[in-house]
Amino acid sequence: MEWYDDAIVLGARRYGESAAILEALTRGHGRHLGLVYGGASRRRKSELLAGNTLSLVWRARIAEHLGVFSAELRKERAGALLEGRVALIGLNAFVDVSRAVLPEREPHDTVFEAAEILLDAIAATDFAHWGPLYVRWELGVLDALGFGLDLTRCAATGVENDLRYVSPKTGRAVSAIAGEPFRARLLELPGFLLESRNASATLAEICAGLRLTGFFVLDRVLHPQDLSMPLARSRLDEIAARESA
């Protein structure tokens, strides 16, 4: 069996004397592992750093096998991602959430495409710019897994404007008027996630967005598998809170 695909490196670990097992998020084949011969060499190790994009060829005798990757570097961004402390936290959050919530070998091309945009932004811009993109990426992951939020209209009244909250039970938006009596039990809906607003966001809104998507990632995806939120994702929350203070 053989296929070709683009892939974002999630990580690589040494295998034997000179090989490595590569874990990658591919465009058309989901989160996938494979053996890279010579992957432990100095040159190949730099190519197999998390955040880089590769062109992969996967070969195996049968689909269930680990298989062997032939990998060619397509876009190097790991250097920039590893340079800054906040960028590194963003990269680690992306990697650990991908590993925790995306089933192996289940394709989600939109998740891959959004990840490329997100990682380019983390490598080149500051948190105020890429923070909203990270929130949107997690929102897309939830949608791809069948847990998408309905942020189009108020669950109580049906109105499409002045949406301020999200119900933690239903994942549906709630308007300011309908939600006011219950605001302590609702999640804040930041304006940058609404189609009527542009992508700009305050740091406080980014914090609210991370709390929103983090709640549903934990409640809908991780807790049913007896998993907790990855530490790197919790650190991203801490960074966001510190930046907005």
N, C-alpha and C positions, 0 to 999 in steps of 0.2 A: 504494500500500500504506500501511497505517496501523495502529499499535498504541499502546496506553496501558500504562504500567507505572510502578512505583516504582523509584527508582534512588539509589544512593549515589555521590556524585561522587568519582572517582579523580584527576581533574585536568582542566584546560582550558588551551589555548594559543591565543594570538591568531591570527586568520586574516584577512588583509586589514586594512582600516582600522577596521572596527567589529565584525566577527564573531569567533567563537571556535569551535574544535573541542573539544567536550566528550567526555571519556571517563568512562564510568560503569559501575558494576556494577548491573545491573538484576535484579529478582526473577525475571522469566519469560523474559528474552531474553539472559541472560549479560552478559559484558563487551562493551559496545557503544559505538561512536563515532557522533557526529552533529554537524552544523553548527548553531550557535545564532546567529541574526541578532541583532546588538546585544549579543552576549556580552562584548564588550570594554569596554562602558560601566562606569562606576564602580559603579552599582547592581547590574548583572548580574554583575560580577566578584566581588562579595562573596557572591552567591548560589551561584556556581559554584566555591566553594572546596572543596578536598578534605575529606571527612567529612560534608558536608551531605547531607540526603536530599531528593530532588526528586520531584515528579510529572511524568512525561514523556509527551509525545506525539511519536511518530516517524513521519515521512511520507517516502516516496520513490516514484519511479515503478516501480522494480523492486527486488527484495530485495537485489541485489548492490551497489546504490548506497550511498554514504555516508549520504545522507538528511539531513533537517532535524529538529532537536528543537525543540519548544515546551516550555519548562521553567517550572515553578512551584515555589517553595521550600515544602517540606512540614515540614522540621525543620532548624533551624539549630543546629549544634554545632561548627562550625569555629572559632568564637571561643574556646571553652573548650579545644579541642584544640591551638590554636596558642599558648595562654598559657604552658603549662608545658613545660619542656625534655623531661622523661620522656614526657609525653603526646604531644608532637610526634614523638618517636622511635617511639612505638607506632603513631601514625597513619601515619608514613612507611613503617614495616615492613609494615603492612597494605596500603598502596597498592602498594608495589613488589612484594610477593609476589603480590598479585592480578594485577598486570600480567604478571609473569613466568610464572605457572603456569596461570592460567585461560584456556583457549582463547577467542578472540573469538567471540561470538554462540552460545556453548554454555551453555544455561540450567542453573543449579544453585540452586534456590530455597532449599534448606536452608543453603547457604553464605551467601546474601544475608541470611536471617533471623538467622543467628548473627552476622553482621557488624554488624547493627543493634544487637544486644545488646552486642557487644564495644565498639563506638564510643561508645555511651551510657555504658558503664562507664569507658572511658578519659577521657571528658570530665568525669565526675563523681566519680571515686574515685582512689585511689592505686594504685601498681604492685602492691602486695601483693594487691589485690583483682582488678584486671583482668589481671594476668599469667597466672593459670590459665585465664581465658577466652580469652586469645590462643592459648595452647597448644591448648585444645579446638577453637578455630576452625581452626587448621592441621591438626589431626587430622581434622576434618570435611572440609577441602579434599582431603586425601589420600584419604579414603573416597569422596568425590564423583568423583574422577578415576580410581577403580578400584585405588587402592593402599592401601586401608584396612588398619590393623593389627588383629591378632586378640589382644585382651587379656583374653579370657574364661577361658582355661585354659592350663596348662603344656604347651608343645609336646612335652616329653620324657616327662612322666608322666601328663598328663591331669588333674591336680588343679586345683581352682579357687581354692584359697586360698594365701596366702603367696607371691603372685606378686611378684617383685622385679626381674626383668630382661626385656629384649626382644632377640631375636636380630636382628642387623643383616642377616643373610642372608634370613630368612623373614618378619620382621615379626611374629613370634608371641611371646607371653609365655613366660617361663621361671620356675619356682619358685626359691626361695632355695636349697633343697637341691640341686636338679638343676643350678643355674647356678653354684654356688660354685666348682667346679674350673675354670670357664671365665670367671669374672667379669671378667677383664681384657679379654676379647674381646666382652663383652655391653654393651648399653646399659641404663642404670638406668631402671626404671619407677617414676615417682613415684606415691604412693598416691592422690593426688587424681584420677587418671585411671581408677581402678577403681570399679566401681559400688558396692562395699561401703563406700566412703569418701565423706564429704561433699566439697563443693567447696573447703573451706579448704585452704590449702597454705602451707608454709614457703617462704621465699625460696630456700633450697637446692633444694627440690622444684621450684620454678618454673624454676630454672636447668636442672635435669635434664630437665624437660619440654620446654624449648626445644631442648636438645641432641638429644632424642629425635626430635621432629617435624622439626627442622632437618636431621638426618641423612637422613631418608627423603625430604623435599622435594628435597634436593640429589641424592641417589642415584637416586631413582626418576623424578623429573620434570625437573630441570634438567640434570644431566649427560648424559642421553641426547640433549638438544638442544644440547649443547656450551655450556651457559650456566653461570654461576657464581652463588653466592648473592648476592642484592642487598645492597649496602652497608648500607642502612638496617636490614635484618634482622640483619646481623652486629653492628651497633651496639646492637641490642636485646639480643643475647647479652652484650655488654660491660656494658651498664647493669645487667642482671640479676646478673651476677657481682659488680659493684661494690656493688649494693644488699645482696647476701647476705654480703659480706665483713665 
